[in-house]
Amino acid sequence: MANFIGGRDESGHRVPMSVAVLNSVASEWPTTSTTPPGVAEILRTSRLLFVHGYCVYEFFTVGVAWSLLAVETALRTRLQAGEGARFKEMLKRAESERILTPEMADCLDAGRQIRNNFSHPTGQSVWMPSMATSALMTSHAAIAGLFPET
């Protein structure tokens, strides 16, 4: 992790990567008070895995996998779909009901495919922090959109 840049300070100097930097990044991802507790707990775990990626590099990837499980759970809850509902079908339904924009549905379908690859691996996947950040941000934004503040 010492080789990663945690950003730049106000003078433009490199800030070393740290647990504090990762925690700050994760704290910026949107969450809402209306997110169902089970979904919120999965998202919280995905953030913790991201932060702990500082110590165990593979946790960045595990955090992404966990955030995609949260998206699937959020869709199932929001659509009141049964346990047998497939992720792909829930995405199509959410888009057709205008719960998700076509752009967000496309992003989440890419996430669904990533989740499928994680579920049926041929080996260990390892993502860089920047890759994980983008995926985790999308998962958090999607769930915040499914359960907006009232």
LINLIN-V550397 format. One record per pair of residues at least 12 apart in sequence whose C-alpha atoms are under 10 Angstrom apart, sorted by sequence separation. I is the first residue (numbers start at 1). J is the second residue. D is the distance in Angstrom with one decimal. If there is no record, write none. Layout:
i=I j=J d=D
i=I j=J d=D
This chain:
i=4 j=16 d=6.9
i=5 j=17 d=5.3
i=6 j=18 d=7.0
i=31 j=43 d=8.7
i=48 j=60 d=9.6
i=49 j=61 d=8.5
i=50 j=62 d=8.0
i=51 j=63 d=9.0
i=75 j=87 d=8.0
i=78 j=90 d=9.8
i=79 j=91 d=9.9
i=93 j=105 d=9.8
i=3 j=16 d=8.1
i=4 j=17 d=5.8
i=5 j=18 d=9.1
i=6 j=19 d=9.6
i=31 j=44 d=9.6
i=46 j=59 d=9.0
i=47 j=60 d=9.2
i=49 j=62 d=6.8
i=50 j=63 d=5.4
i=72 j=85 d=9.7
i=91 j=104 d=9.4
i=92 j=105 d=7.5
i=2 j=16 d=6.9
i=3 j=17 d=7.9
i=4 j=18 d=9.2
i=6 j=20 d=9.4
i=7 j=21 d=8.3
i=46 j=60 d=8.7
i=49 j=63 d=4.9
i=50 j=64 d=8.0
i=72 j=86 d=8.8
i=73 j=87 d=9.0
i=76 j=90 d=7.2
i=79 j=93 d=8.3
i=91 j=105 d=6.1
i=92 j=106 d=9.6
i=1 j=16 d=8.8
i=2 j=17 d=6.5
i=6 j=21 d=6.1
i=46 j=61 d=9.6
i=48 j=63 d=7.7
i=49 j=64 d=8.6
i=72 j=87 d=6.0
i=75 j=90 d=6.5
i=76 j=91 d=9.7
i=79 j=94 d=7.4
i=90 j=105 d=9.8
i=91 j=106 d=8.7
i=1 j=17 d=6.6
i=2 j=18 d=8.4
i=5 j=21 d=9.7
i=6 j=22 d=7.8
i=46 j=62 d=7.6
i=47 j=63 d=6.6
i=71 j=87 d=9.0
i=72 j=88 d=9.3
i=75 j=91 d=7.6
i=78 j=94 d=9.0
i=1 j=18 d=8.0
i=45 j=62 d=9.9
i=46 j=63 d=4.2
i=47 j=64 d=9.0
i=49 j=66 d=8.7
i=88 j=105 d=9.6
i=91 j=108 d=7.6
i=92 j=109 d=9.2
i=26 j=44 d=9.6
i=29 j=47 d=9.0
i=45 j=63 d=7.4
i=46 j=64 d=6.7
i=49 j=67 d=10.0
i=69 j=87 d=9.7
i=72 j=90 d=8.3
i=75 j=93 d=9.6
i=79 j=97 d=9.7
i=91 j=109 d=7.1
i=6 j=25 d=9.5
i=44 j=63 d=9.6
i=46 j=65 d=7.9
i=47 j=66 d=9.1
i=72 j=91 d=8.9
i=75 j=94 d=7.8
i=26 j=46 d=9.3
i=27 j=47 d=8.2
i=43 j=63 d=8.8
i=46 j=66 d=5.4
i=47 j=67 d=8.3
i=71 j=91 d=10.0
i=79 j=99 d=9.2
i=88 j=108 d=9.2
i=26 j=47 d=5.9
i=42 j=63 d=9.6
i=43 j=64 d=9.7
i=45 j=66 d=7.4
i=46 j=67 d=5.5
i=78 j=99 d=9.2
i=87 j=108 d=9.5
i=88 j=109 d=6.9
i=91 j=112 d=9.2
i=25 j=47 d=9.4
i=26 j=48 d=8.4
i=44 j=66 d=9.5
i=45 j=67 d=8.3
i=46 j=68 d=9.1
i=87 j=109 d=8.5
i=43 j=66 d=7.3
i=44 j=67 d=8.8
i=46 j=69 d=9.5
i=23 j=47 d=8.0
i=26 j=50 d=7.6
i=42 j=66 d=6.7
i=43 j=67 d=5.7
i=46 j=70 d=8.7
i=75 j=99 d=9.7
i=88 j=112 d=7.2
i=111 j=135 d=7.7
i=22 j=47 d=9.2
i=23 j=48 d=8.2
i=25 j=50 d=9.5
i=26 j=51 d=7.4
i=42 j=67 d=6.9
i=43 j=68 d=9.0
i=45 j=70 d=9.7
i=87 j=112 d=7.0
i=88 j=113 d=9.2
i=110 j=135 d=9.9
i=22 j=48 d=9.6
i=25 j=51 d=8.8
i=42 j=68 d=9.4
i=43 j=69 d=8.8
i=44 j=70 d=9.6
i=87 j=113 d=9.8
i=23 j=50 d=8.2
i=24 j=51 d=9.1
i=42 j=69 d=7.6
i=43 j=70 d=6.1
i=108 j=135 d=9.4
i=111 j=138 d=9.1
i=22 j=50 d=7.3
i=23 j=51 d=5.6
i=39 j=67 d=9.3
i=42 j=70 d=5.6
i=43 j=71 d=8.8
i=107 j=135 d=9.2
i=111 j=139 d=8.5
i=22 j=51 d=5.2
i=23 j=52 d=9.1
i=41 j=70 d=8.6
i=42 j=71 d=9.3
i=21 j=51 d=8.6
i=22 j=52 d=8.5
i=39 j=69 d=8.8
i=40 j=70 d=7.8
i=108 j=138 d=8.0
i=19 j=50 d=9.6
i=20 j=51 d=8.3
i=22 j=53 d=8.6
i=39 j=70 d=5.5
i=42 j=73 d=9.0
i=107 j=138 d=7.8
i=108 j=139 d=7.7
i=19 j=51 d=6.1
i=22 j=54 d=7.8
i=38 j=70 d=8.5
i=39 j=71 d=7.9
i=42 j=74 d=10.0
i=107 j=139 d=9.2
i=18 j=51 d=9.0
i=19 j=52 d=7.4
i=21 j=54 d=9.9
i=39 j=72 d=9.2
i=19 j=53 d=8.7
i=20 j=54 d=9.9
i=39 j=73 d=6.4
i=40 j=74 d=9.1
i=104 j=138 d=8.4
i=108 j=142 d=8.1
i=19 j=54 d=6.2
i=38 j=73 d=8.3
i=39 j=74 d=6.0
i=104 j=139 d=9.8
i=107 j=142 d=9.4
i=18 j=54 d=7.0
i=19 j=55 d=8.6
i=38 j=74 d=8.8
i=39 j=75 d=9.8
i=72 j=108 d=9.4
i=17 j=54 d=8.3
i=18 j=55 d=9.8
i=36 j=73 d=9.7
i=71 j=108 d=8.2
i=104 j=141 d=9.3
i=105 j=142 d=9.0
i=36 j=74 d=7.9
i=39 j=77 d=8.8
i=104 j=142 d=7.2
i=35 j=74 d=8.2
i=38 j=77 d=9.7
i=72 j=111 d=10.0
i=68 j=108 d=8.4
i=71 j=111 d=9.2
i=72 j=112 d=8.4
i=36 j=77 d=8.1
i=71 j=112 d=9.1
i=101 j=142 d=9.9
i=104 j=145 d=9.8
i=35 j=77 d=9.9
i=36 j=78 d=9.3
i=69 j=111 d=9.9
i=100 j=142 d=8.0
i=35 j=78 d=9.7
i=68 j=111 d=6.6
i=69 j=112 d=9.1
i=72 j=115 d=9.8
i=67 j=111 d=9.5
i=68 j=112 d=7.1
i=101 j=145 d=9.9
i=68 j=113 d=10.0
i=100 j=145 d=7.9
i=65 j=111 d=8.9
i=68 j=114 d=8.6
i=69 j=115 d=7.8
i=99 j=145 d=8.3
i=100 j=146 d=7.7
i=64 j=111 d=9.1
i=65 j=112 d=9.7
i=68 j=115 d=6.4
i=99 j=146 d=6.9
i=67 j=115 d=9.5
i=68 j=116 d=9.9
i=65 j=114 d=8.0
i=66 j=115 d=8.9
i=64 j=114 d=9.2
i=65 j=115 d=6.0
i=64 j=115 d=8.5
i=65 j=116 d=9.4
i=1 j=53 d=9.0
i=2 j=54 d=9.5
i=65 j=117 d=9.7
i=94 j=146 d=9.4
i=1 j=54 d=6.4
i=65 j=118 d=6.9
i=1 j=55 d=8.2
i=64 j=118 d=9.6
i=65 j=119 d=8.7
i=1 j=56 d=9.7
i=1 j=57 d=8.2
i=62 j=118 d=8.8
i=61 j=118 d=9.1
i=61 j=124 d=9.3
i=62 j=125 d=8.9
i=64 j=127 d=9.0
i=61 j=125 d=6.8
i=62 j=126 d=8.8
i=60 j=125 d=9.8
i=61 j=126 d=5.8
i=62 j=127 d=9.1
i=78 j=143 d=9.6
i=58 j=124 d=8.3
i=60 j=126 d=7.5
i=61 j=127 d=5.4
i=58 j=125 d=7.6
i=59 j=126 d=8.5
i=60 j=127 d=6.3
i=61 j=128 d=8.1
i=64 j=131 d=9.2
i=65 j=132 d=9.6
i=68 j=135 d=8.6
i=71 j=138 d=9.6
i=72 j=139 d=9.7
i=75 j=142 d=9.6
i=79 j=146 d=9.6
i=58 j=126 d=5.6
i=59 j=127 d=8.9
i=60 j=128 d=7.1
i=61 j=129 d=8.6
i=64 j=132 d=6.0
i=67 j=135 d=8.2
i=68 j=136 d=8.2
i=71 j=139 d=6.2
i=74 j=142 d=9.1
i=75 j=143 d=8.2
i=78 j=146 d=6.9
i=57 j=126 d=7.6
i=58 j=127 d=7.3
i=60 j=129 d=6.3
i=63 j=132 d=7.6
i=64 j=133 d=8.4
i=67 j=136 d=6.3
i=70 j=139 d=7.7
i=71 j=140 d=8.1
i=74 j=143 d=6.5
i=77 j=146 d=9.6
i=78 j=147 d=7.9
i=57 j=127 d=8.2
i=58 j=128 d=8.9
i=59 j=129 d=9.7
i=60 j=130 d=9.4
i=61 j=131 d=8.8
i=62 j=132 d=9.2
i=63 j=133 d=9.6
i=64 j=134 d=9.3
i=65 j=135 d=9.3
i=66 j=136 d=9.2
i=67 j=137 d=9.2
i=68 j=138 d=9.5
i=69 j=139 d=9.3
i=70 j=140 d=8.8
i=71 j=141 d=9.8
i=73 j=143 d=9.6
i=74 j=144 d=9.7
i=57 j=128 d=8.2
i=58 j=129 d=9.9
i=60 j=131 d=8.7
i=61 j=132 d=6.5
i=64 j=135 d=6.4
i=65 j=136 d=9.1
i=67 j=138 d=9.2
i=68 j=139 d=6.5
i=71 j=142 d=7.3
i=72 j=143 d=9.5
i=75 j=146 d=7.6
i=57 j=129 d=8.6
i=60 j=132 d=5.9
i=61 j=133 d=10.0
i=63 j=135 d=9.4
i=64 j=136 d=5.8
i=67 j=139 d=5.9
i=68 j=140 d=9.4
i=71 j=143 d=6.3
i=74 j=146 d=7.4
i=75 j=147 d=10.0
i=59 j=132 d=9.6
i=60 j=133 d=8.4
i=63 j=136 d=7.6
i=64 j=137 d=9.6
i=66 j=139 d=9.7
i=67 j=140 d=7.6
i=70 j=143 d=8.0
i=74 j=147 d=8.5
i=61 j=135 d=9.7
i=53 j=128 d=9.5
i=54 j=129 d=9.0
i=61 j=136 d=9.9
i=64 j=139 d=8.5
i=71 j=146 d=9.4
i=53 j=129 d=8.0
i=60 j=136 d=9.5
i=67 j=143 d=9.7
i=51 j=129 d=9.6
i=50 j=129 d=8.0
i=53 j=132 d=10.0
i=50 j=132 d=7.7
i=50 j=133 d=8.2
i=47 j=133 d=9.8
i=50 j=136 d=8.7
i=47 j=136 d=8.0
i=46 j=136 d=7.8
i=47 j=137 d=10.0
i=43 j=136 d=9.0
i=46 j=139 d=9.9
i=47 j=140 d=9.7
i=46 j=140 d=9.8
i=43 j=139 d=8.6
i=43 j=140 d=7.4
i=40 j=140 d=9.7
i=43 j=143 d=9.2
i=40 j=143 d=9.1
i=29 j=133 d=9.3
i=39 j=143 d=8.6
i=22 j=129 d=8.8
i=26 j=133 d=8.0
i=29 j=136 d=7.9
i=30 j=137 d=7.7
i=36 j=143 d=10.0
i=25 j=133 d=8.0
i=29 j=137 d=5.6
i=30 j=138 d=9.4
i=32 j=140 d=9.4
i=35 j=143 d=7.5
i=28 j=137 d=8.6
i=29 j=138 d=8.6
i=30 j=139 d=9.3
i=31 j=140 d=6.5
i=32 j=141 d=9.8
i=35 j=144 d=7.2
i=26 j=136 d=8.5
i=29 j=139 d=9.0
i=30 j=140 d=5.7
i=31 j=141 d=7.6
i=34 j=144 d=8.5
i=35 j=145 d=9.7
i=22 j=133 d=9.4
i=26 j=137 d=8.3
i=29 j=140 d=6.0
i=30 j=141 d=5.7
i=31 j=142 d=9.7
i=32 j=143 d=8.4
i=33 j=144 d=9.1
i=35 j=146 d=8.2
i=36 j=147 d=8.1
i=25 j=137 d=9.5
i=28 j=140 d=9.8
i=29 j=141 d=7.1
i=30 j=142 d=9.0
i=31 j=143 d=7.6
i=32 j=144 d=5.7
i=34 j=146 d=9.4
i=35 j=147 d=5.4
i=30 j=143 d=8.5
i=31 j=144 d=5.5
i=32 j=145 d=8.9
i=34 j=147 d=5.7
i=35 j=148 d=7.8
i=26 j=140 d=9.9
i=30 j=144 d=6.2
i=31 j=145 d=9.2
i=32 j=146 d=9.7
i=33 j=147 d=8.4
i=34 j=148 d=6.6
i=35 j=149 d=8.7
i=29 j=144 d=9.4
i=30 j=145 d=9.2
i=32 j=147 d=6.9
i=33 j=148 d=8.2
i=34 j=149 d=6.0
i=31 j=147 d=8.9
i=32 j=148 d=6.3
i=33 j=149 d=6.6
i=34 j=150 d=7.6
i=31 j=148 d=8.8
i=32 j=149 d=5.9
i=33 j=150 d=9.0
i=31 j=149 d=9.2
i=32 j=150 d=9.4
i=6 j=129 d=9.9
i=4 j=128 d=9.5
i=4 j=129 d=8.7
i=4 j=130 d=9.8
i=1 j=129 d=9.5
